[in-house]
């Protein structure tokens, strides 16, 4: 066409020339014909070269009026220009369409690009609604679609529904987990979610993901502030003001998470929130990735109202490739968009640049083998390289690598970068934790707390502490505390006549905790005359901020409020009257039955051992068997009082008696002390020790006015409803006991101790078998005061300060303050004397065995010598020795039986015998008794 036009033009010029002689015009015409032929040859070469270069048309659907769209357009143009500059036989041609945020317009634009521009691939679509409609067009025309948007939750069978759709983004699960971990790291239990709604409600998926992530870390969304699209509002400021007023009235949470918002709406939100006092001390603002990506392009007034805001931002590396792209981008962007304040490329610009790289690499991989769109699609899905936005590879039509996120902090006119959020790791102060260069926290996905590593600038002036994320009390708006007007015992809390502030143990404990906090809590107290369950209801429905007093922690109540650490133990105890115990047989009480039995057995055993050791040589233990055992019994019994008079001849006997006397001394001392204690203390015992007897006998029982105690006694213990009497003041119990209206009273353990401190002489309590959660203070769900109070209560308990308060308010009466009032003296058991019993029995047994062994050994030689001492007449050849009037008769044992009647281990003193007995026994006639001194027997004479 160009050749024809050029050729026609030349011919037309020639026809307009005047007639000149041939010889004058021949030379100029020849030169002109040569020039024309050269131009024709040159044009043919250019057309031939152009016909061999392949041109690929690429469609781009973006919002050219938004900051993100402008960045994407600039980035794609740079990528295309770079490729065209180095490619010899392949060129890219970009065709832009601007649907202005309307998904239907995006679908029409896709059809136009495919039909008119013959595009082979379409990229763009920053909204998932646009991507879905364009993907349907791509399926029909078999044109691959590269979308910059991805759904918060990937729909089921997405790859089958839209096989030509490729998502150049990840879902929102990782970002929501990051936000939840950030909330948990500072122990914020309640949050408020704010987002600008769209026509198609695209934020519901992210909202569901955030709800699940917060539940995993023990937090929850308490309020949702949903704003209509900014373009739909005629007066957006009034709308935002009204919504913020509702927010302040309905929740005390001050952790605000802005998931999605346009720049005009974001400016309005922060501006009005700051005026309402919602951007200040103890408030927290967190913005999502879609907002953080354009924070660098906002003007200074918006930055000033966002001071201290935390943002979630997708991290990308600033390598050499990025720096080259950044310089070129800033140059082009500055020259084309003069009204923009910042010229830094965002993550969307980097992804737009990488999308062109995906297309060019797929084309170069296929070369001239591109025969179908399906082959081109598969080549794109097989991409695996590192681009400016990170690792590029796909799985199931979406980027397979989760993005690395980073926490930024709005400080002044810029965003200060803080910790990284790494998939399957958590917060880290460096990107290379796998190389041991940094610390990785929250590796369980946000289930541990610790906060960010770097210093964070928070809204307001917090003096170095982290915000509570809660509406903190002030003098203008103090902490509303509900207090029971009337308790079972006014020592815990009570209102005195004419005073607005209550007094008691609970109030003093509250004041001690407040003194230890690093922030002030101005309280105002409200009397409440009703059930404790109604007090919990008042805190739950936010009528009051807290409830203090003797409030029992129950599982049912913990569902509606947050309790502090218990400051007192709680359980159900039964109080019964005491009656004086019968003292007729009290002298048997110092020892229990087993102790008496073992002591008696040891007594008899020792007696037998002493008899066995003494009856052969000691004349006081000789005679008839009855006399011998009587003497042994008397000797052993008199030793109990250290009054024994009998002489002991055997050294073994003395050892046994010494051990026995030690036992006697210990037993008598212990018996005397125990009996004295029992006689000194008034012995009293409860009328009923178990509630089963009360229930079976259908007796009346009393309890305080706590509804759960009544229900517990009825439902768990099984008492009939008409047998349960409800009382309130402590004097009612004593009165009803005196009237015999009730047989027992069921009280919680703290009340039981306080009651017995005043009435220990007349009543006693059983052990608290049924336990409850203890006594504590109640705060609204999510309130940070519960955790702070719990920490300080533990510190007060460990330091002993709670004990000091208990001694101040719960001091026993004078008659109950001494230890003499203890009427539970127990009998002494065998366990306390087991050792001395074993030692005494062992010593007696050893002495018995040694004596028996010696006796057996000495009986054998005497048995052998018996034959040499007999006379022929069969009579013994015993010799008598005389010394004055006394005679010593040597004895010997011829048999083992005789040895049992011989003093083998006796004393070395003289043995005195009667001469008349000797003469009568030896000569058969009585004579005058001749007493002779006993001569010591020689060892050989045994």
Order of alpha helices (4+ residues) and beta strands (2+ residues): alpha-alpha-beta-alpha-beta-alpha-beta-alpha-beta-alpha-beta-alpha-beta-alpha-beta-alpha-beta-alpha-beta-alpha-alpha-beta-alpha-alpha-alpha-beta-beta-beta-beta-beta-beta-beta-beta-alpha-beta-alpha-beta-alpha-beta-beta-alpha-alpha-alpha-beta-alpha-beta-alpha-beta-alpha-beta-alpha-beta-beta-beta-alpha-alpha-alpha-beta-beta-alpha-alpha
